[in-house]
Amino acid sequence: MNALALSETSSAVQPQLLSGRRYDAPLPVLSRTGDRERLLAEIEASGLTGRGGAGFPTAIKIRAVARDRSPVVVANGTEGEPASAKDKVLLVANPHLVIDGAVVAARLVGAREIVLAVGRGDAAAIAALERAVAERRDKGVALRIAAAPTRFLAGEESALVNWLNGGPAKPTIERPFERGVYGRRTLVQNVETLANVALIARHGADWFRRLGTAKEPGAALVTVLGAVRAPGVGEIELGMTLREVIALFGGMTAIPQAFLLGGYFGTWVTAHDTLDLPFTNESLRPLGASLGARLLIVLPQDACGLAETARVVRYLERQSAGQCGSCFFGLAAIAGVFERLASGGVAAPQAVERLSRLVAQVEGRGACALPTGAAGLVTSALRVFAREIDAHAAGGCCGPHRSRVLPVPDANDNEWN
């Protein structure tokens, strides 16, 4: 595992993220249909799933796009999740591996254009990609870099495609694998997923499966923050316990109260329930949690989980596209009630009851996953911080005056284009 501090994402850093097992072998040319089918079968046998959060099987997604005559490949490195930095670090440290994977994907689906999408504010990643593209000599494909708005939702694949087509970076009902960039079928893959595609193309499914578990094979990049000695990004083997993952980041600096797993669409879990669980979706599913954006935040005992959650929920509400009532009205109401809950006072029981009603009204609705993700975060907070709620009701917690643990941007970026 190679952990990298978040402050070290400049181009001067050269960790071997996702490449320590070498990638000097040439990429397959895939000039014949049989070659493409064999590699697709290899990717399918590897068990590789998307590393952007949804975890969809990569081979199935590629096959869905390969039916078109002139598809487009989009390498998605926008990473709108404020607490995650894995894609930024990968793009800075190893842009060629990401581009290799995009080139392989383009050859598999027959695409002649690759869009390398990155967040507009990620200057180091943009610079690394610009240098890498200038050094490439890939035949048959055109590479271009697109700097997308730095919104939480801008990286959602339909929002990203809508922006690439000249619209705002807001989710739509279009499915990119059916109608994407220029109206063509479009393969949108997370940059870490594509880096793994390049490695599987070189070394095969058996090599990839040497790490991880039978159901969730391979390695993954994770961001670990909060009460740990060396917060940052690192590469882990799927199936390691949370305790082992945290140890690779220097161990904890305080007694943990809870963990936030998966990101701001993620789930709060109590620390004692999860420390010795494998870091896999299969193990976390009974707790209502998942790997999501592969983010792990350690909340110390002296932090207020309600105040932390209130700030995140308000951030999510402000990042809403405002296209659906579940976000425009529902998230605004949830954020307001949760802020009152975090402030403390005798109204806490009524706030909990109202939050339960509001969550039920927004969950599973809207054009994107934002209301459902926010609802899940709130539900898990009400469960995990039940004692904190009682303390707030009795006036025994200073709530939002405590030190902050979760990174939330102060400014609200209103740019959608």
Buried (B, 14 or more C-beta within 10 A) or exposed (E): BBBBBBEBBEBEBEBBBBBEBEBEEEBBEBEEEEBBBEBBEBBBBBBBBBBBBBBEBBBEBBBBBBEBEEBBBBBBBBBBBBBBBBBBBBBBBBBBBBBBBBBBBBBBBBBEBBBBBBBBBBBBBBBBBEEBBEEEEBEEBEBEBBBBBBBBBBBBBBBBBBBBBEEBBBBBEBBBBBBBBEEBBBBBBBBBBBBBBBBBBBBBBEBBBEBBBEEBBBBBBBBBBBBBEBBBBBBBBBBBBBBBBBBBBBEBBBEBBBBBBBBBBBBBBBBEBBBEBBBBBBBBEEBBBBBBBBBBBBBBEEBBBBBBBBBBBBBBBBBBBBBBBBBBEBBBBBBBBBBBBBBBEEBBEEBBEBBEEBBEBBBEBBBBBBBBBBBBBBBBBBEBBEEBBEBBBEEEBEBBEBEEBBBBEEEEBEEBE
